[in-house]
Amino acid sequence: MNSAPDLESFRTILKNKGLKATPQRLAVHGAMLELGHASADMVCEHVLKGGLTTITAASVYNILAQLASMGLYRRIPSTDNKVWYDVTTKAHLHIFDRKRDEFKDLVDEQLYSMVHSYFKENPPKGYKVEEIDIHLVCHRSRNSKKS
């Protein structure tokens, strides 16, 4: 799957875009690489716990939005009124664990291909499908192992 760049590649991308590799940008990107899927609040908490730099929640929101607009992260639509970000930029499926408030990738190319093919042939009347983003809302069953 296509993933966000490592920190050295990230510095190069920023430089090529005319942006500075500020401690805040580096800390946000580092947090995203560690977390994988996160909301701005989660990233802010992670950065502040790490103690590498000080940052405001507003700065985290702005940095995440900017980096997502550059295609480095994927925005995940959510029903909980949060904007989530994902370091995997290729279209894929998700599981959202409601009790743990976390996203996980669901790697099933066959299912994704089937859904994509279906909507390519049968778009909703009056709409053009731009992108397919599916996440299953779940909670762990008692019998499931931790992953």
N, C-alpha and C positions, 0 to 999 in steps of 0.2 A: 504494500500500500504506500502511497505517497505520504511522506511525513515531513513535518517541519524540520528545517535545517539545524545542524548542531551549532554550538555557539560560535565557532570560528567562521563557518559559512554564513551565519547570521550577521556577523560583523561586516563581512564582505558585501552582503546584500544591502545592508544599511548604507554603507559607503557609496555603493553604486547608485543608490536612490537619493544621495545627497543628504542623508540623515546621520546624525552622530550616534555612536554606540554609547549612549549615556548609561550610567550605573542602573538607572531605573528601567530602561529598555532591556538591558542585559538580565536584570533580576526577574523581570516579568517573563522573558523568554525562557530563562532557566527554570522558573517555576512551572511554566507550561510543559516543558520537556519532561519534568519529573511527574507532574500530575496527569498529563495526557488529555483529560477532559476536565474543564473547570469553568466556574463562573468567575466574574471579576472579584467578588468578595472572597472566594476561595484563594485566588491568586494573591490578593492583597494580604490575607492572613499568612499565607505561605512565605511571602517575601519578608514580611515583618518578623516572623518567627526565625527566619534565617539570619536576620540581623546584618545583612550585607549592605543595605542601604535603607534610607527612610523614603517613604512614598505615601501619597494620599490615595484614597479610594478613587477619587476623580481622575488622578493620573493613570491608575491601573485601567480604568474604564476606557480612557482615551487611547492608551497604548494598545490595548487589545483590539479596539475598533480599528485603529490605524493598521495594525499588523494583519488583521483579517481582511481588510480592504486591499492589502498588498498580496493577498493569496497565501499568506504563511500559515494561517489557521482557517478552519471552517467554522462558521457559526452554526449552532444547532438550535433549531426552533424548539421551544419548550412550552409546556402548558402551565408551568409554575411562575410565569412572568419574569423569569430570569433569562438572560442571554448567556448561553453556554458556548464555550469554544473548544475545539478539538484540534489536536496537532496532526491528525490524519486528514489530509485535504481531499483525497479521492472519495467520491460518493460511496457510501457504505451504510450498513444497517447498525442500529444501536439497541441495546437493552438499557432502560432506565430503571434502576432499583429505587423505588419510591421511598422505602423505609430507610435506606442508607443515603439517599439523595446523591446518587452517582450514576454516571453513564459508563458503559463498557461497550467496546466494539463487538458486533456480532458478525463474524466472518462467515458468510455463506454466499459465495459467488453464484451458485445455481439459483437460489431464491431471488437474489437481487436481479439477475439476468431475466428470470421469469417475470418478475413484476415490471421491469423496464420494458420488456418486449410487449407485455400486455397493454401498457399505457401508450406505447408507440403506435400500436394497432387500434386501440380503443380510447382515444383521449376523451376526457369529460366534455360533453357537448358545450360548445361555446368557449372552450379554453385550450390553450396550447401548453403542454407540460414542459416546463423549463428544467426541472430537476426533481428527482424523487428522493425524499428524505424520510425514512421510516425508523421509528423507534418503538419498541415494545415496552410498555409500562408494566413492570413486574415487581415482585418481591421474592426473596429467596424462600424456597420451601425448607421445611425442617430437615429433609433428607439430603439437601445439597451440600457439597463440600465447598470449603472456601477456596477461591481462586486467586 
